[in-house]
Every structure is written in C-alpha cells, then in structure tokens.
Amino acid sequence: MLVDTILQTKGVFVHTLSETGTLTDAVAALNAHNVGALVITDAAGAIVGILSERDIVRRIGKDPTGALALSISACMTRGVVTCTRDTPIADVMERMTQLHIRHMPVAENGALVGIVSIGDVVKAKIEQAEREAEELREYIAS
C-alpha cells in the first residue's frame, strides 16, 4: 500500500502558514482547522518547516509568558522529512517511529501535495489487515 492510497481517501488539502506569523497565529490556525500540525511555507509556497502542537507546547514550557509572541520561524522544525505519493506506507510508519514524528508532508518535485499523520497510517494499516483477514476467511470458506 502506498501513501497515495491515504491521499485518495483523505484528500490532498494541507493547512499551511507563513514563517513570518507568530505562535498566536499558529495556535489559532490549529484550533480553527482541528489539526495537529501546520506546514510552514515561504512566499513561493515551498516547504520551509513544520510546526506541531508538540513544538508549541515545548516553547510554552520554556517561556510561558512570552512564547505566543515568538515568530513561527523561531519555533518550527526545519529539515522537514517528507515522502512522495509512491512511498510505501510501511516506510512512512518506520520513519515516523524512528524519528518520533507524527506528521509527514507529501511532496513531489518540491511541491506540497498532501500530508499524512500517524493516525492516517495506522488507520490504513488496520483497514488493510481487516481486508486481508476477510479475504482469508472467504478463501477458507470456499
């Protein structure tokens, strides 16, 4: 199973913000869209970082009174780990586990084309296992 399988189900829309905003802007966007991470893009739309709830909580833990005024660029994770539509789900799961990340943007030729979360990956793997189990039951019954 490939990442494209997930994108076909959940869609390809990704919530993004500019790196020039503040953590206040990011918190508002996370709440408004009910997501756990935002892809941070430059003026041309290129991926320059990712900002997750975890990044924000860690900043608030360091500076409870001033963190929300910080710029996104000062708090985001740079060097974003991405995948493509053709990346096997098992590879994404392995990388997410090894790197302790929960969101992975999908990029092709430098352009953002989607995002997958660990929840998306787990859901896809469970559905695959259920389909395979049902196929085995049908095979045995026939």
Disulfide bonds with the S-S distance in Angstrom:
none
